[in-house]
Structures are given as structure tokens and as C-alpha cells.
Amino acid sequence: MHCPFCRHGDSRVIDSRTSDDGLSIRRRRQCPQCGGRFSTIETSSLNVIKRSGAVEPFSRDKVVSGVRKACQGRPVTDADLALLAQKVEEAVRQTGLSQLEANDIGLAILGPLRELDEVAYLRFASVYQAFDSLEDFETSIADLRADRLRRLEAEPSAAD
């Protein structure tokens, strides 16, 4: 790390702290030549390979804007969308890969969106998974109903 004051090619780390969200590290550094102190923020890079082949940095904002269209008219807040984008980023970072296909990001969106709002999930899935018949919708709705039934059966009843 070059010193921003004297451009010396080295610096010493004095202190390191993880950010609140755990996605970056703030390091306090000191230049051994001039003694100047400065801070750096380090993050791991995560890139998305688009269908066109172009590579761009992962963006939570793009996740939110893509899902927001599916959530129009639904009881979903901006805070809900921000949390969903965070969950998606955490899921794709857990793969350990530094580059992911755009398709993988879409697949990572489906799970948290399904938990957030089933109607928005169906809207997103119908476009993302290219539903082309009523049977595709019926299959997806049947899966949602089966999942809901399993959750209800797994919950302890109030009478117990």
C-alpha cells in the first residue's frame, strides 16, 4: 500500500476493525518513511458475468431494482428489499467464488423472495425462469402450497 503523503511503497498496519456488516475491514496504517497515518477500507471483490459476456461488480442496488418490479403493489417495504439484497449477497459470497454468472444471482434471489412475498416470487420466477404455459404457473403454485402445508404441519399447535 503506497503512502498517500510521500508515495513510499510500504506501510504498516496499526489497527484493523471489521465493519458492522462484516463485508469490509477498516485498517489504520502508518508510513515508515514519513510517519503519516491514513485509513484504508478493504473489501473482497465480487463480479457478475452478464449474458453478453461483460463483467461488472455485484450491486445490491441492481438486485433491489430487479425485485422491486415484481413487488409493485405488494406490501413490501424498501427495508424488506434491502434485507433481501443483503441475503442474496451473503449467499453468493458463501459460494467462495469471485465471479458468478448473472443466472446464479437470479437463482439466489428466488429463495429469499419466496419467503418475503409469494406473489412477488411468482412474478419474478415467471420472467426469470421463462414460464411459457399455465402449467408452469400451476406447478409453481402447487410447490408454494406444499411448502406452506409442510411449514404449518411442522409448527407446534397452540393447543399443545
PyMOL commands that set and color helices and strands:
alter all, ss='L'
color gray80, all
select helices_A, chain A and resi 60-70+78-93+102-116+118-128+134-154
alter helices_A, ss='H'
color red, helices_A
select strands_A, chain A and resi 12-18+24-30+37-43+47-49+55-57+99-101
alter strands_A, ss='S'
color yellow, strands_A
deselect
rebuild
show_as cartoon
